[in-house]
Amino acid sequence: MIQLKVKLKGGNYIIQIGENILPKINFRKFGTEKFAIITDSNVKKLYGETLRKLLKARKLDAELFYFPAGEKSKTAETAIRLARELAKNNFGRDSLIIALGGGVAGDIAGFLASFYMRGINYVQIPTTLLAMVDSSIGGKTGVDIPEGKNMFGAFYQPKAVFIDVNTLKTLPEKEIQNGFAEIIKYGVIRDKNLFAFLEKNYSARSAEFFKTIIEKSCRIKIEIVEKDEKEKELRKILNYGHTVGHAIEAAENYRLSHGEAVALGMAYEGAIASRLGYLSKKDLERQNKLIKLFGLPTTYKGNAPAFMHIMKRDKKNKFGNIHCILPQKIGKIRSSKNKVAFPVEESALNKVKNIFSS
């Protein structure tokens, strides 16, 4: 089993990565006997009931709460409904929330933990590749509002993250592809060797392959989050592809998956970096080729004006200017005096958007 440590002002915790680790988790070490499993309707059937029975067999008080699967459930209304269910079932400050599932379940459960009774403990058990390498780590929690994605949330660190790669066996290939969008992102912004490893092994799907790329991705995110827990600047590099990606998701009413939107965002923001002279045409083509090898899109034929308008509400923006993360080469982003998010003129954005509507 792989064990990584995260050291933060908001609390230290461990990340465990392995096979068949769910039955081996020592839940008693969290100092409670009352657990609320928060998941969606899909994961409830796959792992939710199993986990609840496992806890019950250990003489622990465990209840299972769920919501309809999908991004459209990631709302304040869902979080409030779950909070009311916790209250009705007498969950207190000494209880523990278990976030079980993909990014939506993790974000909702983490957000719920951050505000229920002004904050209770929670752990993350991600069951999708995307959640394993990204959303379960670093304490970002939140829900969507009509005006944008993740606009309502908090930084709230889990007490532990348990990653069981066996849960990937129940994922459809499309969900695996979603996770690869985030892993490709790590390669572009921070690790040229990870990028090259993906180029060489893009068709691999073994447990050892997944453990390798999950560990590499987690180490990158840990390094960045430990330096900038609350996203004052450096942590913004994790948003490469997300300024455009989140806007496309919202413009499409979440018809596209998060991974597809981030892939489009990387193609778009990479094209901006290339047009502005920061990223070579060769590296842009290399990035887009890898995105395509993993079955993800690089061209967008949707409503460009709509997502351009939504981009103006991105959380990285300052003084009304759209800010983007711009790669300089594979494995490195543009930076200057600890600055990593740069304003992009709308004229530059307009030039690049043409490649998505052709």
PLY file of the C-alpha trace (Angstrom):
ply
format ascii 1.0
element vertex 358
property float x
property float y
property float z
element edge 357
property int vertex1
property int vertex2
end_header
0.00 0.00 0.00
1.18 3.50 -0.88
0.87 6.08 1.89
1.39 9.81 1.33
1.34 12.59 3.93
-0.28 15.99 3.49
0.99 18.70 5.86
-1.17 21.81 6.06
-2.12 24.56 8.51
-5.71 23.41 8.06
-4.72 19.95 9.32
-2.39 17.09 8.43
-3.73 13.86 6.95
-2.73 10.77 5.03
-3.64 9.49 1.60
-3.63 5.72 1.18
-3.53 4.16 -2.29
-3.92 0.46 -2.93
-6.09 -2.47 -3.93
-8.97 -3.79 -1.84
-8.26 -1.38 1.02
-11.87 -0.47 1.89
-12.35 -3.51 4.20
-9.03 -2.69 5.92
-9.80 0.90 6.96
-9.67 1.37 10.75
-12.65 3.70 11.17
-12.41 3.62 14.97
-9.23 5.71 14.87
-11.34 8.77 14.01
-12.71 8.82 17.56
-16.39 8.32 16.84
-18.90 5.52 16.51
-21.43 7.46 14.41
-20.90 7.71 10.65
-22.88 9.37 7.85
-22.08 7.97 4.41
-22.86 10.58 1.73
-23.03 9.29 -1.84
-25.04 9.39 -5.05
-27.68 7.01 -6.36
-25.20 5.09 -8.55
-22.47 4.57 -5.95
-25.09 3.71 -3.32
-25.83 0.50 -5.24
-22.18 -0.30 -5.97
-20.44 0.47 -2.68
-22.71 2.43 -0.35
-24.70 -0.46 1.10
-21.55 -2.59 1.32
-19.73 0.08 3.31
-22.71 0.61 5.61
-22.91 -3.13 6.34
-19.15 -3.25 6.93
-19.42 -0.51 9.56
-22.48 -2.13 11.13
-20.60 -5.44 11.38
-17.98 -3.61 13.43
-20.69 -2.44 15.83
-20.51 1.13 14.52
-23.56 3.33 13.96
-23.71 4.04 10.21
-26.42 5.62 8.10
-26.47 6.04 4.33
-27.70 9.24 2.66
-27.76 9.77 -1.08
-28.85 12.11 -3.87
-29.53 11.63 -7.62
-26.27 11.06 -9.51
-25.01 13.86 -11.73
-23.70 17.42 -11.68
-27.24 18.83 -11.56
-27.51 17.59 -7.96
-24.47 19.62 -6.90
-26.49 22.47 -5.39
-26.97 24.24 -2.09
-30.45 22.73 -1.95
-28.97 19.22 -1.96
-26.50 20.13 0.79
-29.23 21.71 2.94
-31.51 18.69 2.48
-28.70 16.40 3.60
-27.98 18.64 6.60
-31.60 18.36 7.66
-31.46 14.58 7.35
-28.34 14.50 9.54
-30.10 16.62 12.15
-33.21 14.41 12.09
-30.98 11.38 12.66
-29.17 13.01 15.61
-25.75 13.43 14.04
-23.64 15.73 16.20
-20.22 17.36 16.20
-18.63 14.09 17.26
-19.93 12.32 14.12
-17.94 11.68 10.95
-19.06 12.16 7.36
-17.74 9.72 4.75
-17.67 11.20 1.25
-18.10 8.15 -0.98
-18.07 8.50 -4.77
-16.88 10.82 -7.49
-16.19 14.53 -7.52
-19.81 15.57 -7.06
-20.27 13.39 -3.96
-16.92 14.52 -2.57
-17.65 18.22 -3.11
-21.15 18.03 -1.63
-20.11 15.91 1.37
-17.07 18.09 2.06
-19.16 21.25 1.83
-21.77 19.70 4.11
-19.06 18.82 6.64
-17.73 22.39 6.53
-20.99 24.01 7.63
-23.00 21.36 9.50
-22.88 22.40 13.18
-20.17 24.87 12.09
-17.92 22.03 10.97
-17.54 18.31 11.62
-14.90 15.82 10.53
-15.01 13.96 7.24
-12.96 11.55 5.15
-12.82 11.08 1.41
-13.24 7.69 -0.29
-13.14 8.56 -4.01
-14.42 5.93 -6.44
-13.67 7.65 -9.77
-10.28 8.32 -11.32
-11.01 12.05 -11.50
-11.82 12.25 -7.80
-8.81 10.11 -6.88
-6.30 12.40 -8.55
-7.96 15.75 -7.99
-11.14 16.65 -6.13
-10.65 14.43 -3.06
-7.31 16.09 -2.21
-6.66 19.60 -0.97
-9.88 20.50 0.81
-11.76 22.33 -1.92
-15.48 21.83 -1.36
-18.50 23.48 -2.92
-21.65 23.48 -4.96
-22.79 25.12 -8.18
-25.18 28.05 -8.59
-26.84 29.15 -11.85
-24.18 31.83 -12.29
-21.28 29.38 -12.30
-19.59 26.18 -11.14
-18.21 25.85 -7.59
-19.16 29.43 -6.77
-20.45 28.54 -3.30
-18.02 26.64 -1.09
-15.14 26.53 1.37
-11.63 25.22 1.91
-12.12 22.40 4.41
-9.58 19.60 4.75
-10.54 15.94 5.21
-9.10 13.80 7.99
-7.94 11.16 5.49
-8.27 10.03 1.87
-8.58 6.34 1.00
-8.07 5.40 -2.66
-8.99 1.85 -3.63
-8.14 1.31 -7.30
-10.40 -1.74 -7.38
-13.38 0.63 -7.54
-12.19 1.68 -11.01
-13.25 -1.72 -12.32
-16.90 -0.65 -12.16
-16.30 2.61 -14.05
-17.29 2.92 -17.72
-14.47 3.93 -20.06
-15.92 7.42 -20.43
-15.48 8.03 -16.70
-11.90 6.76 -16.90
-11.31 9.26 -19.71
-12.62 12.07 -17.50
-9.91 11.31 -14.96
-7.21 11.30 -17.60
-8.04 14.92 -18.45
-6.85 15.95 -14.98
-3.78 13.68 -15.15
-2.77 15.15 -18.51
-3.16 18.56 -16.89
-0.64 17.58 -14.18
1.82 16.56 -16.87
1.47 19.85 -18.74
1.76 22.13 -15.72
4.32 20.29 -13.60
5.79 16.98 -14.79
7.15 16.33 -18.27
8.06 12.76 -17.24
4.45 12.00 -16.29
3.37 13.43 -19.64
5.86 11.18 -21.49
4.71 8.18 -19.41
1.14 8.82 -20.52
2.23 9.09 -24.16
3.94 5.72 -23.92
1.25 3.91 -21.90
-2.00 5.52 -23.07
-3.68 2.14 -23.69
-2.71 0.60 -20.32
-5.44 -0.15 -17.77
-3.77 -2.42 -15.20
-3.97 -1.86 -11.44
-0.24 -1.13 -11.33
-0.61 1.48 -14.07
-3.41 3.20 -12.18
-1.51 3.13 -8.89
1.49 4.70 -10.61
-0.34 7.59 -12.26
-2.55 8.19 -9.22
0.48 8.38 -6.93
2.32 10.73 -9.32
-0.73 12.97 -9.62
-1.34 13.02 -5.87
2.29 13.93 -5.18
2.04 16.90 -7.57
-1.15 18.15 -5.97
0.22 17.67 -2.44
3.36 19.65 -3.30
1.32 22.55 -4.67
-1.36 22.57 -1.96
1.23 22.43 0.84
2.79 25.61 -0.56
-0.55 27.37 -1.14
-3.43 25.84 0.79
-5.97 28.64 0.17
-5.13 29.34 -3.50
-3.54 32.75 -3.03
-1.50 32.23 -6.21
0.55 29.05 -6.91
-2.40 26.69 -6.42
-4.13 28.45 -9.31
-1.96 26.44 -11.72
-4.21 23.47 -10.90
-6.91 25.39 -12.79
-5.18 25.03 -16.14
-7.95 24.29 -18.63
-10.61 25.07 -16.02
-11.24 28.76 -16.77
-12.61 27.78 -20.16
-13.67 24.28 -19.07
-15.98 25.39 -16.26
-17.51 28.01 -18.54
-18.20 25.44 -21.26
-19.76 23.07 -18.69
-22.14 25.79 -17.54
-22.91 27.01 -21.07
-23.80 23.44 -22.07
-25.91 22.96 -18.92
-23.51 20.17 -17.91
-24.29 18.08 -20.99
-20.53 17.62 -21.36
-18.62 15.81 -18.62
-16.08 17.66 -16.50
-13.23 15.79 -18.19
-14.45 16.67 -21.67
-14.82 20.32 -20.67
-11.33 20.44 -19.11
-9.86 18.82 -22.23
-11.46 21.55 -24.34
-10.22 24.11 -21.84
-6.64 22.88 -22.16
-6.86 22.94 -25.95
-8.25 26.49 -25.79
-5.86 27.87 -23.16
-2.94 26.10 -24.79
-3.89 27.76 -28.07
-3.97 31.14 -26.30
-0.48 30.50 -24.90
0.72 29.54 -28.38
-0.84 32.60 -30.04
0.78 34.83 -27.42
4.18 33.25 -28.05
4.61 31.36 -24.74
4.00 27.79 -25.91
5.57 26.32 -29.03
3.32 24.99 -31.77
5.05 21.63 -31.37
4.17 21.37 -27.67
0.58 22.48 -28.34
0.21 19.74 -30.95
1.80 17.25 -28.57
-0.68 18.17 -25.83
-3.68 17.94 -28.12
-2.52 14.63 -29.57
-2.34 13.13 -26.08
-5.80 14.47 -25.24
-7.17 12.76 -28.35
-5.33 9.50 -27.55
-7.40 9.30 -24.37
-10.63 9.80 -26.31
-11.17 13.40 -25.23
-12.16 16.35 -27.45
-10.02 19.29 -28.57
-12.59 21.17 -30.68
-15.86 22.78 -29.59
-18.83 23.56 -31.83
-21.12 24.94 -29.15
-22.18 28.39 -28.03
-18.92 30.39 -27.85
-20.55 33.71 -26.84
-22.29 31.98 -23.93
-19.16 30.48 -22.41
-17.19 33.68 -23.06
-19.77 35.55 -20.97
-19.56 32.99 -18.15
-15.75 33.18 -18.14
-16.04 36.78 -16.95
-17.26 35.44 -13.59
-14.31 33.08 -13.05
-12.85 33.13 -9.52
-9.31 33.94 -10.75
-10.40 37.14 -12.48
-9.24 40.51 -11.22
-10.45 44.02 -12.01
-12.86 42.66 -14.60
-10.11 40.92 -16.60
-10.18 37.22 -17.50
-7.14 35.44 -16.06
-5.79 32.16 -17.45
-3.01 29.70 -16.66
-0.71 29.65 -19.69
1.76 26.79 -20.29
5.27 27.69 -21.41
6.28 24.16 -22.35
5.30 20.61 -21.41
5.91 20.41 -17.67
6.09 24.15 -17.00
3.64 27.06 -16.88
4.35 30.73 -17.39
5.18 32.49 -14.11
6.63 35.81 -13.02
7.44 36.95 -9.47
5.23 34.21 -7.98
2.42 35.16 -10.35
0.86 32.31 -12.33
-2.56 33.57 -13.51
-2.31 36.22 -16.22
-4.90 38.55 -17.76
-5.83 37.71 -21.33
-7.23 40.38 -23.63
-10.65 39.61 -25.06
-9.22 40.15 -28.54
-6.85 37.20 -27.97
-9.73 35.08 -26.70
-11.82 35.95 -29.74
-9.07 34.91 -32.13
-8.71 31.50 -30.50
-12.42 30.75 -30.17
-12.65 30.51 -33.94
-10.93 27.12 -33.87
-13.81 25.76 -31.78
-16.62 26.77 -34.10
-15.17 25.55 -37.40
0 1
1 2
2 3
3 4
4 5
5 6
6 7
7 8
8 9
9 10
10 11
11 12
12 13
13 14
14 15
15 16
16 17
17 18
18 19
19 20
20 21
21 22
22 23
23 24
24 25
25 26
26 27
27 28
28 29
29 30
30 31
31 32
32 33
33 34
34 35
35 36
36 37
37 38
38 39
39 40
40 41
41 42
42 43
43 44
44 45
45 46
46 47
47 48
48 49
49 50
50 51
51 52
52 53
53 54
54 55
55 56
56 57
57 58
58 59
59 60
60 61
61 62
62 63
63 64
64 65
65 66
66 67
67 68
68 69
69 70
70 71
71 72
72 73
73 74
74 75
75 76
76 77
77 78
78 79
79 80
80 81
81 82
82 83
83 84
84 85
85 86
86 87
87 88
88 89
89 90
90 91
91 92
92 93
93 94
94 95
95 96
96 97
97 98
98 99
99 100
100 101
101 102
102 103
103 104
104 105
105 106
106 107
107 108
108 109
109 110
110 111
111 112
112 113
113 114
114 115
115 116
116 117
117 118
118 119
119 120
120 121
121 122
122 123
123 124
124 125
125 126
126 127
127 128
128 129
129 130
130 131
131 132
132 133
133 134
134 135
135 136
136 137
137 138
138 139
139 140
140 141
141 142
142 143
143 144
144 145
145 146
146 147
147 148
148 149
149 150
150 151
151 152
152 153
153 154
154 155
155 156
156 157
157 158
158 159
159 160
160 161
161 162
162 163
163 164
164 165
165 166
166 167
167 168
168 169
169 170
170 171
171 172
172 173
173 174
174 175
175 176
176 177
177 178
178 179
179 180
180 181
181 182
182 183
183 184
184 185
185 186
186 187
187 188
188 189
189 190
190 191
191 192
192 193
193 194
194 195
195 196
196 197
197 198
198 199
199 200
200 201
201 202
202 203
203 204
204 205
205 206
206 207
207 208
208 209
209 210
210 211
211 212
212 213
213 214
214 215
215 216
216 217
217 218
218 219
219 220
220 221
221 222
222 223
223 224
224 225
225 226
226 227
227 228
228 229
229 230
230 231
231 232
232 233
233 234
234 235
235 236
236 237
237 238
238 239
239 240
240 241
241 242
242 243
243 244
244 245
245 246
246 247
247 248
248 249
249 250
250 251
251 252
252 253
253 254
254 255
255 256
256 257
257 258
258 259
259 260
260 261
261 262
262 263
263 264
264 265
265 266
266 267
267 268
268 269
269 270
270 271
271 272
272 273
273 274
274 275
275 276
276 277
277 278
278 279
279 280
280 281
281 282
282 283
283 284
284 285
285 286
286 287
287 288
288 289
289 290
290 291
291 292
292 293
293 294
294 295
295 296
296 297
297 298
298 299
299 300
300 301
301 302
302 303
303 304
304 305
305 306
306 307
307 308
308 309
309 310
310 311
311 312
312 313
313 314
314 315
315 316
316 317
317 318
318 319
319 320
320 321
321 322
322 323
323 324
324 325
325 326
326 327
327 328
328 329
329 330
330 331
331 332
332 333
333 334
334 335
335 336
336 337
337 338
338 339
339 340
340 341
341 342
342 343
343 344
344 345
345 346
346 347
347 348
348 349
349 350
350 351
351 352
352 353
353 354
354 355
355 356
356 357
